[in-house]
């Protein structure tokens, strides 16, 4: 099977940056199958890209290489890495991009990109996506050993996701992401609710019960559901929850749970 390389960036599509990366990949491996995940990550939003990777990675076949470049520290001291977990590889900067796919539930390994045979001879200091990450992904797609990338990294950077606090039957979390529809992703994962969800409160708004889809409420009505990332989301059917509720990232939310059964 032809190797699959996905690409996730905050580059947009108007400047040709993504095309340069694809050109590098295809020059090294003309048989690579390249999948554009998105290039509309909000500029510098590592958390948004991490959520996107969490949402997509398990839907691709074993052996897929996920290339992600949201890199506000390009050219600085941050490391360039390749991570391996669940028979998939992740290539990008060591700034927390892979925080949500490198979990304690599955073994993972990380290596720093150091092998000069895998990268451009003189990498441009502002375009590691083209000169380091793209060629590394391409060489890996040809079967280059993961171990040949460079030295093992024991302390990759992990994002500081706000901790969910629990008091009695309440969970106290916050909004960590707002998508282009204005839907509000919180840091409360589905496993924390464990079928005990009763209501969620935010800015005086109380939503009782979980919906399975947007259409279960009337147009313009607020709802709560578990989104495709696996987190509790607050949305407005065919509306913009962030605008209508006047909410931004960091807004506090409280979930009320039913009492645990003895």
QUIQUI-V424426 format. One record per pair of residues at least 24 apart in sequence whose ideal C-beta (glycine too) atoms are under 8 Angstrom apart, sorted by the first residue. I is the first residue (numbers start at 1). GAP is how many residues later the second one is. If there is no record, write none. Layout:
# QUIQUI-V424426
i = (I	I)
gap = (GAP	GAP)
This chain:
# QUIQUI-V424426
i = (1	1	2	2	2	3	3	3	3	3	3	3	3	3	4	4	4	4	4	4	4	4	5	5	5	5	5	5	5	5	5	5	5	6	6	6	6	6	6	6	6	6	6	7	7	7	7	7	7	7	7	8	8	8	8	8	8	8	8	8	8	8	8	9	9	9	9	9	9	9	10	10	10	10	10	10	10	10	10	10	11	11	11	12	12	13	17	17	17	20	20	21	21	21	21	21	21	22	24	24	24	24	24	24	25	25	25	25	25	26	27	28	28	28	28	29	29	29	29	32	32	35	40	41	44	44	45	46	46	46	46	46	46	47	47	47	47	47	48	49	50	50	50	50	50	50	50	51	51	51	51	51	53	53	53	53	53	54	54	54	54	55	55	57	57	57	57	58	60	62	62	62	63	63	64	64	65	65	65	65	65	65	66	66	67	67	67	67	67	68	68	68	69	69	69	69	70	70	71	71	71	74	74	74	74	75	75	75	78	79	79	79	80	80	80	80	80	80	81	81	81	81	81	81	82	82	82	82	82	82	82	83	83	83	83	83	84	84	84	84	85	89	89	89	91	91	91	91	92	93	93	94	94	94	95	96	96	96	98	99	99	99	99	100	102	102	109	109	110	110	110	110	111	111	111	111	111	111	111	112	112	112	112	112	113	113	114	114	114	115	115	115	118	118	118	161	162	163	164	164	164	169	169	169	169	169	169	170	170	170	170	171	171	171	172	172	172	173	173	173	173	173	174	174	174	174	174	175	175	175	175	175	175	175	176	176	177	178	178	178	178	181	181	182	182	182	182	182	182	182	182	183	183	183	183	183	183	184	184	184	184	184	184	184	184	185	185	185	185	185	186	186	186	186	186	187	188	188	188	188	189	189	189	190	190	190	190	193	193	193	193	196	196	196	197	197	197	197	198	198	198	199	199	200	200	200	200	200	200	200	201	201	201	201	202	202	202	202	202	202	202	203	203	203	203	205	207	214)
gap = (60	62	29	30	31	26	28	29	30	60	61	62	138	139	28	29	31	56	57	59	60	61	27	28	29	30	59	60	61	62	132	133	136	28	29	30	31	50	54	58	59	60	61	27	28	29	30	32	60	61	62	29	30	31	33	41	44	45	58	59	60	61	62	29	30	32	59	60	61	120	29	30	31	32	33	34	35	39	59	60	28	58	118	27	28	26	110	112	113	107	110	46	48	108	109	112	113	112	96	106	107	110	111	114	109	110	112	113	116	112	111	107	110	111	114	109	110	112	113	106	109	25	140	29	26	28	25	24	26	49	50	51	113	49	112	114	129	130	129	48	46	47	48	49	50	51	109	49	125	126	134	178	37	44	45	47	48	46	47	175	176	173	174	29	31	33	44	28	28	24	25	26	24	25	24	25	24	25	26	72	75	76	24	25	24	25	66	67	70	24	29	30	24	59	60	64	25	27	24	57	58	51	52	53	54	50	51	53	79	33	34	74	32	33	48	52	53	56	29	30	31	32	72	75	28	29	31	54	58	64	67	25	26	27	28	73	24	25	26	62	24	48	51	57	42	45	46	49	41	35	40	59	62	63	62	61	62	63	58	58	59	60	62	59	54	56	37	43	42	43	44	46	35	36	38	39	40	41	42	37	38	39	40	41	36	37	35	36	37	33	34	35	26	30	31	26	25	24	24	25	28	27	87	88	89	90	91	84	85	86	87	83	84	86	80	81	82	59	79	80	81	82	75	76	77	78	79	59	72	73	74	75	76	78	55	73	72	64	69	70	71	54	59	53	54	57	58	59	60	61	62	44	50	51	52	58	59	49	50	51	57	58	61	63	67	42	44	46	47	48	45	46	47	48	67	44	43	44	65	67	41	42	43	36	40	41	42	33	39	62	64	61	62	64	27	58	60	61	58	59	60	56	57	24	32	34	53	54	55	56	52	53	54	55	32	43	45	49	50	51	52	42	43	44	48	40	27	24)
